[in-house]
Amino acid sequence: MLQNVLEEYGLKESSSVITAFGNGLINHTWIVESGKNKFILQRINDNIFKIPADISENITAIGNYLSIHYPQYLFVLPELTNTKKEFVHIAGQGYFRLFPFVKQSHTVDVVSSPSEAYEAAKQFGCFTRLLSGFSAEKLHITLPDFHNLSLRYLQFELAIKNGNTKRINQCESIIKYLKKQRSIATTFENICTGTNFKKRVTHHDTKISNVLFNENMQGLCVIDLDTVMPGYFISDVGDMMRTYLSPVSEEEKDFGKIEIREDYFKAIADGYLSEMNDQLTSAEKKHFVYAGKFMIYMQALRFLTDFLNNDVYYGAKYAAQNFVRANNQVVLLQKLTAKENHLNTMTC
């Protein structure tokens, strides 16, 4: 299947070892070994990313800026095809790109120590800081409204009005709770209309697997830049809190296992602020914990909205999966809110 793609890069499938790689939910990824060379091959999901060329233009623009201003920064650019293009389009198969495999590097799927959380947060902070002189508005919007909490709340309200009646009745308690937390969305709206929060080059997908580590578990750089767009710092910090603070993921059905690990929070704060402390306004720093509430609340809304709409977006491996996910995130939000005042003291 990949022969036509590899030929565009001067490689042959017959003389390459191709192995599926990672567990990404959006793009398909393979390791390609050809002789002494090793690459990462990725198929872009153009059902999600409607204009793959926009991604390539963003990456090229960022890469050019960093090569001029911060040449020491490890930035992984895609390999060019035989015709000097950043990606390949094969009719009926999709869009593909090839990256060099960074030697003696690896990724991790689940954060397992505060030091890993620190290194990851530092890398995401470093990425945004180095690009502080690059106009974020030059970037294409590759996923419109990706972290638009106002839109997510509106979609939630429409699902309550037009969704599956049986499921709406089943969700009466969680719907009531999420409505009571509407102030989280109001704060986001104030951020968008105010002047105290700056739009920066923001990654928008700060899970731990989007950081390259060396053999000593030191962060090297961030990867998977498809979602890099103009945004607010709360997107990156909030996504780290949502995915690093609890020892279990949104798939966990035993909500008693959900907790806010304070040492992981401190690691995120210390790592990110070691790079971004001088970049953030005083108002932004005061909303550091809010970033976690913002992202967790939005994800709870999205999971419940999908459940009420019969699982048309995320899908479901079992009937109540999105209902479980939504309740899981509600518990995480409640536990973060309970510690909010204490956690705020760790960012001063």
Secondary structure, DSSP 8 states (H G I E B T S, - for coil): --HHHHHTTT--GGG-EEEE----SSSEEEEEEETTEEEEEEEE-TTTSS-HHHHHHHHHHHHHHHHHH-TTS--------TTS-S-EEETTTEEEEEEE--TT-B--SS--SHHHHHHHHHHHHHHHHHTTTS-GGGS--SSTTTT-HHHHHHHHHHHHHHS-HHHHHHTHHHHHHHHHTHHHHHHHHHHHHSSSS--EEE-S---GGGEEE-TTS-EEEE---TT-EEE-HHHHHHHHHHHHSSSS-TT-S-GGG----HHHHHHHHHHHHHHHTTTS-HHHHHTHHHHHHHHHHHHHHHHHHHHHTTSSSS--SSTTHHHHHHHHHHHHHHHHHHTHHHHHGGG-
